[in-house]
Amino acid sequence: MLTTDYTAAHYRIDPARTDLALEFRRTPRGQYSDALQRVLYVMRWSGAGGRYLLFALEPGRRWILAELPGRRGLPLLLHRDRVFERIADAEWAVFCLRWQALTGHSIAHLEIE
């Protein structure tokens, strides 16, 4: 079975690059810079800090924060206190959790200028 070793990643996220986090916050669905694309790749494939994802409660209307279990076949861990009605807010929450897991720094306080 293939596994992902996040410690072998060639790209490390610089916690000082909050400009990249703000870029994602401004355009969570759109054209990313090369630097942000590298950050997203590490976040989505590293497996570090739990694998956070969004689970659709009502497709296109409501999402809940969830985590993949450590082993296949086990149920998702649903964070019932984290329900979103805007996909941009949901994606920002996941981005913040992944950023903190990989860098040790919180960016949840960042606001778009």
N, C-alpha and C positions, 0 to 999 in steps of 0.2 A: 504494500500500500504506500502510495506517495504521501509525504507529509510536507508541510511548509515549515522551514526553520527560520523564524524571524530574526534570529541572531546573525544569520548569514546574509542578510539584506545588504545590498551595496549602497543603499541610500539611507541616511539617517535624517530624521526630521529635526530641524533646528528650532527649538522652542522660541527663539527670538524672532522667527519669521512669522509674526502674527499678521503681516500683510497678506500672507497666503491664506490664512484663516478668514480674513476679511474678504478676500477675493471669492472664496467659496460662499461666504454668507451672502454676498451681493448677487451671485449667480450660481445657485446650487445645481442648476441643470445645464449650465451652458459653457461655452468655449472657455477652456482653462488654459492658463499659461503652462509652459513645460514644467516649471518648478512645482506648480500645484498638481499637475498630473502625476508627478513622481510621488508626492505626498499621498495622494489618493490611492495610488497603487500599493504603497506600503500599508496604508490603513486597511485596505480591502483584502489584502492577501497575507498579511503577516501572521494573523492568529494570536497576536499578543493581547493580553488584557481582556480576554473573552471576546467572542465574536458577536458584537451588537448588530441588530438588524431591526427592520420595521416589519410588523405583521399587520396586514390590512384587516381591520374589524368590519369595515364597510368599504369595499373597493372604491377608491376615488374620493372618500369622504372622511374616514377616521382610521387612524393607525395607532398601534401600541408598540412601545419599545419592548424588544425581546432579546434574548441571548441564546446562542446555540449552546447545547450541552457539551461537556468535554468528550463525550463518546457518542458515536452514531447510534440511532435507535431510541435514545432518551428524548423525552418531550422538551420543547422550548421552555425556557424560563420567561414567563410574561411579567413585565413590570406594570402591574395594574394601576399604579399611581402615575404612570407616564403615558397618557392618552393624548393624541394630537388631532386637531381638526384642520390644520394647514400642513401640507406636505413639506413646505420650506422649513417650518418650525421643527418638524420631526427629523428631517435630514440634518439640520443644524445640531440638534441634540445628539444624534449618533456621531457626527463629526467631532463634537466636543469631547465625548466619552473616549473615542478612539485616540484623539490628540493627547488627552491626559494619560491614557494607558501607555502610549508610546514615548511621551516626553517627560512625564511626571509634572507637567504644568497645566493649570486650568486656563481655559480661554472662554468659558461660559459668560464671562462678564463683558466681552468685547461687543461693541455696538458699531453699526455702520455710521460713518460720519456724514 
